[in-house]
Amino acid sequence: MAGASCAGALAAVGWEVEVFDKARAAGGRLSTQRTEPGWATLGTPFISARREPFRSQVRDWVRQGWVVPVRGKVWQGRATVSWGEAQLQNHFRPTIEPSQLVRQLLGAARLHTGLRVASLQPRTIILENGERRGDYDCVICAIPTPQAIPMLDALPLLRERLDEVRYRPIWSFLMRWEGGPAADVIKFDDHLLNLAVRQPFGGPGLWAVYGSHEFTETYLEASAMEASNRAASALMGLLGLAWPVEIEASHLWRHARPHTTVGGFWVSSRESRVALIGDGIAGVGVERAWESGTRLAQALVQAREELLI
Ligand SMILES: Cc1cc2nc3c(=O)[nH]c(=O)nc-3n(C[C@H](O)[C@H](O)[C@H](O)COP(=O)(O)OP(=O)(O)OC[C@H]3O[C@@H](n4cnc5c(N)ncnc54)[C@H](O)[C@@H]3O)c2cc1C
């Protein structure tokens, strides 16, 4: 989200922008899994929009029919206590594949997928395959900051500014069950599981289930099978299910959400023309990631205009 919002904003005013993503497609933590009838998400389930100008970006997505406010039945609680209806204010859920939102933001920027950047140098990137791409006006790195640190050996002052940033992990699962509350979203009052979100495709019983940070840190080095089984048995207890839960997929996000960040919208080294954006700099969530990208793009455009005057 951070990289795409920055790249797209620069491309929209005529800059030539190249984007390198190690994954097979754009999306990052908004990426999805293809299922037989459609898609399901093990990443970000919701996009919250609390401030302008992101609210106006989200209003535009609502007009396009790409996101809708979360209005269905949101239940909070656990079976042994009781369920109550909860509100999710300013939360939106994509109706198109969330990665398509990112793809759309990229606009005219040129995307190269399946290319991992190994190191950053002044105005230059070195790809994992050893290829060197240089002479850029600027290089912008939009990845979780702990993953950026090993890429910054040539830029120690920039690297130092990231030292304090810490992320927490999340195990997420696609699970199927029968019974439980007739909800679309379940917020668990529990220390093991955090949230379950009914999926738009794959039949009525397919859910994304999110472990708490505490659960994930306990099973950080466990196999996917062990973590899934633990989560499934916690879920059965919380929902009071009579039948076993089917586990269809799992994913461990090692850098899911930052709990300490640098602050501001970006950090940069002017003389080497390298900047870093993303939620590890600007704060938790899609909204902050988007803001960090657009704010840096605005600052770059303004700086260039001032130089030209
Ligand atoms: C399970 C989960 C649930 C969440 N729930 C919510 C929620 O409900 N609401 C909310 O607002 N936020 C939520 N978040 C957080 C939100 O997803 C992130 O804050 C936001 O997407 C961060 O965007 P980003 O652009 O900073 O980073 P990312 O989305 O991580 O993008 C980084 C990109 O860099 C690429 N990359 C990484 N390393 C390299 C490399 N070496 N070379 C090339 N490419 C590289 C990756 O492939 C990725 O595409 C959740 C996150 C997770 C994991």
The ligand as an SDF file (V2000), in Angstrom:
LIG
                    3D

 53 58  0  0  0  0  0  0  0  0999 V2000
   -2.9840  -10.5850    9.4400 C   0  0  0  0  0  0  0  0  0  0  0  0
   -2.9840   -9.0950    9.3330 C   0  0  0  0  0  0  0  0  0  0  0  0
   -4.1340   -8.3790    9.6590 C   0  0  0  0  0  0  0  0  0  0  0  0
   -4.1400   -6.9900    9.5560 C   0  0  0  0  0  0  0  0  0  0  0  0
   -5.2870   -6.3110    9.8360 N   0  0  0  0  0  0  0  0  0  0  0  0
   -5.3660   -4.9780    9.5680 C   0  0  0  0  0  0  0  0  0  0  0  0
   -6.6140   -4.2930    9.6550 C   0  0  0  0  0  0  0  0  0  0  0  0
   -7.6670   -4.8770    9.9540 O   0  0  0  0  0  0  0  0  0  0  0  0
   -6.6280   -2.9500    9.3850 N   0  0  0  0  0  0  0  0  0  0  0  0
   -5.4920   -2.2710    8.9900 C   0  0  0  0  0  0  0  0  0  0  0  0
   -5.5470   -1.0700    8.7130 O   0  0  0  0  0  0  0  0  0  0  0  0
   -4.3050   -2.9100    8.9000 N   0  0  0  0  0  0  0  0  0  0  0  0
   -4.1980   -4.2400    9.1660 C   0  0  0  0  0  0  0  0  0  0  0  0
   -3.0190   -4.9000    9.0330 N   0  0  0  0  0  0  0  0  0  0  0  0
   -1.7940   -4.1190    8.7690 C   0  0  0  0  0  0  0  0  0  0  0  0
   -1.7130   -3.6760    7.2960 C   0  0  0  0  0  0  0  0  0  0  0  0
   -1.8350   -4.7800    6.4610 O   0  0  0  0  0  0  0  0  0  0  0  0
   -0.3480   -3.0100    7.0790 C   0  0  0  0  0  0  0  0  0  0  0  0
   -0.1690   -1.9660    8.0310 O   0  0  0  0  0  0  0  0  0  0  0  0
   -0.2070   -2.3980    5.6900 C   0  0  0  0  0  0  0  0  0  0  0  0
   -0.7220   -3.2280    4.6850 O   0  0  0  0  0  0  0  0  0  0  0  0
    1.2770   -2.1290    5.4710 C   0  0  0  0  0  0  0  0  0  0  0  0
    1.5180   -1.7630    4.1550 O   0  0  0  0  0  0  0  0  0  0  0  0
    3.0110   -1.5200    3.6680 P   0  0  0  0  0  0  0  0  0  0  0  0
    2.9180   -1.0040    2.2930 O   0  0  0  0  0  0  0  0  0  0  0  0
    3.7300   -0.6700    4.6830 O   0  0  0  0  0  0  0  0  0  0  0  0
    3.7470   -2.9410    3.7100 O   0  0  0  0  0  0  0  0  0  0  0  0
    3.4640   -4.3450    2.9760 P   0  0  0  0  0  0  0  0  0  0  0  0
    2.0280   -4.5380    2.6880 O   0  0  0  0  0  0  0  0  0  0  0  0
    4.1450   -5.3700    3.8170 O   0  0  0  0  0  0  0  0  0  0  0  0
    4.2330   -4.2050    1.5950 O   0  0  0  0  0  0  0  0  0  0  0  0
    5.5940   -4.4810    1.4630 C   0  0  0  0  0  0  0  0  0  0  0  0
    5.8730   -5.0260    0.0750 C   0  0  0  0  0  0  0  0  0  0  0  0
    7.2930   -5.1420   -0.0900 O   0  0  0  0  0  0  0  0  0  0  0  0
    7.5840   -6.3710   -0.7190 C   0  0  0  0  0  0  0  0  0  0  0  0
    8.9660   -6.7220   -0.2900 N   0  0  0  0  0  0  0  0  0  0  0  0
    9.4020   -7.0280    0.9500 C   0  0  0  0  0  0  0  0  0  0  0  0
   10.7420   -7.2400    0.9440 N   0  0  0  0  0  0  0  0  0  0  0  0
   11.1500   -7.0440   -0.3340 C   0  0  0  0  0  0  0  0  0  0  0  0
   12.4290   -7.0810   -0.9780 C   0  0  0  0  0  0  0  0  0  0  0  0
   13.5490   -7.3870   -0.3100 N   0  0  0  0  0  0  0  0  0  0  0  0
   12.4840   -6.8410   -2.3140 N   0  0  0  0  0  0  0  0  0  0  0  0
   11.3440   -6.5290   -3.0230 C   0  0  0  0  0  0  0  0  0  0  0  0
   10.1070   -6.4820   -2.4550 N   0  0  0  0  0  0  0  0  0  0  0  0
   10.0220   -6.7040   -1.1260 C   0  0  0  0  0  0  0  0  0  0  0  0
    6.5190   -7.3370   -0.2180 C   0  0  0  0  0  0  0  0  0  0  0  0
    6.3540   -8.4330   -1.1080 O   0  0  0  0  0  0  0  0  0  0  0  0
    5.2970   -6.4200   -0.1670 C   0  0  0  0  0  0  0  0  0  0  0  0
    4.5870   -6.4210   -1.3940 O   0  0  0  0  0  0  0  0  0  0  0  0
   -2.9650   -6.2920    9.1350 C   0  0  0  0  0  0  0  0  0  0  0  0
   -1.8180   -7.0060    8.8030 C   0  0  0  0  0  0  0  0  0  0  0  0
   -1.8240   -8.3910    8.8940 C   0  0  0  0  0  0  0  0  0  0  0  0
   -0.5950   -9.1570    8.4830 C   0  0  0  0  0  0  0  0  0  0  0  0
  1  2  1  0
  2  3  1  0
  2 52  2  0
  3  4  2  0
  4  5  1  0
  4 50  1  0
  5  6  2  0
  6  7  1  0
  6 13  1  0
  7  8  2  0
  7  9  1  0
  9 10  1  0
 10 11  2  0
 10 12  1  0
 12 13  2  0
 13 14  1  0
 14 15  1  0
 14 50  1  0
 15 16  1  0
 16 17  1  0
 16 18  1  0
 18 19  1  0
 18 20  1  0
 20 21  1  0
 20 22  1  0
 22 23  1  0
 23 24  1  0
 24 25  2  0
 24 26  1  0
 24 27  1  0
 27 28  1  0
 28 29  2  0
 28 30  1  0
 28 31  1  0
 31 32  1  0
 32 33  1  0
 33 34  1  0
 33 48  1  0
 34 35  1  0
 35 36  1  0
 35 46  1  0
 36 37  1  0
 36 45  1  0
 37 38  2  0
 38 39  1  0
 39 40  1  0
 39 45  2  0
 40 41  1  0
 40 42  2  0
 42 43  1  0
 43 44  2  0
 44 45  1  0
 46 47  1  0
 46 48  1  0
 48 49  1  0
 50 51  2  0
 51 52  1  0
 52 53  1  0
M  END
$$$$
